[in-house]
Amino acid sequence: MNENTLAKVRALVLEKKWAELKNMLSAWPAPEVADILPLLDGSDRVLLLRLLPQKQSAEVSAHLDSDLLNWILLDLTDEETRRLLEELRPDDRTSVLEELPGTLTQRLLNLLPPEDLAEARNLLGYPEESIGRLMTPDYVAIRPEWTVARALEHVRQKGRDSETISIVYVVDAGWKLLDSIEIERLILHSPQECVKHVMDHSYVSLLAYDDREHAVRVMQRYDLFALPVVDSDGVLLGIVTADDVLDVAQEEATEDFHKSAAVAPLRTSYRHTSIWSLYTKRIGWLGVLVLLNLVSSGIIASYEETLAGSLALAFFIPLLIDSGGNAGSQAATLMVRALATGDLNLHQLLRTALKEVAVGLSLGLSMGIASSAVGVIRGGPQIGIIVGSSMALIVLMANIVGTSLPFVLTRSGLDPAVASSPLITTITDAVGLLIYFSLASWLLAS
């Protein structure tokens, strides 16, 4: 959004030209209106949200940062809040409620009518990272014994409140999912034909308690924009649509990106995150890494005599530990990504480790030969042998650590993204220094 547009909005608010402002914003997409609200003064945000048509106001609210929405909701009347929540789709309503403080969530739940309240409590009852929190019960279901004409008439009646009518779901009397049918297939069949003759029993579904990242992978694999969600007995509970899955994919990618840099994931956008919050998200990991780096300092101190006997060894410490950290980070990044996308699973650790040992040996030998030449130039043949051998072993070791750690974390139920570059670098620094000085002490003493 350019400055001229924002200045025009502010001017209309200041001049209280509400009709002109309403006409201007009514044609805007909800995400663009949501971008304006954080840039306005506090009271103007509430006025602007009140000004919008009820449906558009709900759509804008679904795109707001949770902290900002919390502030706005506190300033709205109960009736205004109730209308806003009623207009939200169930999946968007769940997303809003789970991000707000518990006391405010309870107040909002009390404002909902009985049917919406039951729906919201049902969705909020699923685990936080589950597909059940993403699904919406707004879909169209038909019966196999109906004719195509009756099924299409049902779509016309129920489709207005549905998340999508591009796909309809066939269920039996117990609401067990039997099939999913594209609307085009129904339209192209004879109106008198039975729905069961249109069915091919080929469909993909998700379990409500599955992790939401699973929905991302399934939707990508089968190239679908909507997926049915069932319980353990196959009963249809709702659907998950591409817009929700894209949000999940972005959130998970952002979270992994933050963790890979040893930063606790931000729950709001960087622009709206306070200095104190940014400090607390980073200081924890930095403190842990400082403690781990003390191990490296201790290793150097314990080999003080070896360093004093050959000062040239000190010249190559940055070269060796940085190379090891870089190699380890490369391997860890590849493993974390492969595990996240399902390209690798826990049962493939041994095969993957053997593959990376071969890669590590190749990289180590190549880098060892190059660094040994530098060692000969700076410290003589003996230093060249020490530096070259250490480089080969450190790179091999770093590759093994970088490959194994994400698998170990995943098996332990932790996010493999925790195997971040700073963590891998810190571990390989300590082990690399131990390899370097142990080898140097042995060769120089012989």
Secondary structure, 3 states (H helix, E strand, C coil): CCHHHHHHHHHHHHCCCHHHHHHHHHCCCHHHHHHHHHHCCHHHHHHHHHHCCHHHHHHHHHCCCHHHHHHHHHHCCHHHHHHHHHHCCHHHHHHHHHHCCHHHHHHHHHHCCHHHHHHHHHHHCCCCCEHHHCCECCCCEECCCCEHHHHHHHHHHHHHHCCCCCEEEEECCCCEEEEEEEHHHHHHCCCCCEHHHHCCCCCCCEECCCEHHHHHHHHHHHCCCEEEEECCCCEEEEEEEHHHHHHHHHHHHHHHHHHHCCCCCCCCCHHHCCHHHHHHHHHHHHHHHHHHHHHHHHHHHHCHHHHHHCCHHHHCHHHHHHHHHHHHHHHHHHHHHHHHHCCCCHHHHHHHHHHHHHHHHHHHHHHHHHHHHHHHHHHCHHHHHHHHHHHHHHHHHHHHHHHHHHHHHHHCCCCHHHCCHHHHHHHHHHHHHHHHHHHHHHHHHC
